[in-house]
């Protein structure tokens, strides 16, 4: 896990975002336990309070559940919600590509041609 100390994003949010990505992408499976709060804090050389805040954020989002004395484990994820999350991320990346194309003066026709070429290249 990478934490950027000089980022505008608070450390607890960076942790929560990375775990969220791991959970939604399937890199962390249902029922899998997150690292212990103390262990993660020690590994990242941050406060236990910061780590706890990140885990509580994930719990608020419904991604994990706390079990007293055991820690936090990954909840089952709704496949429809996962699909929506992936669509939202894809749309964000495509909007960034469209913005870059506009700045570069690429026409819509040329942009579509490039996308079609990239799609056929992957097949």
Protein Blocks (a to p, Z undefined) as FASTA:
>chain_A
ZZdfkbcbdfklmmmmmmmmmmmnopacghiacddfklmmmmnopafklmmmmmmmmmmn
opaccdehiapcdddddfklmmmmmmmmmmmmmmmmmmmmmmnopafklmmmmmmmmmmm
mZZ
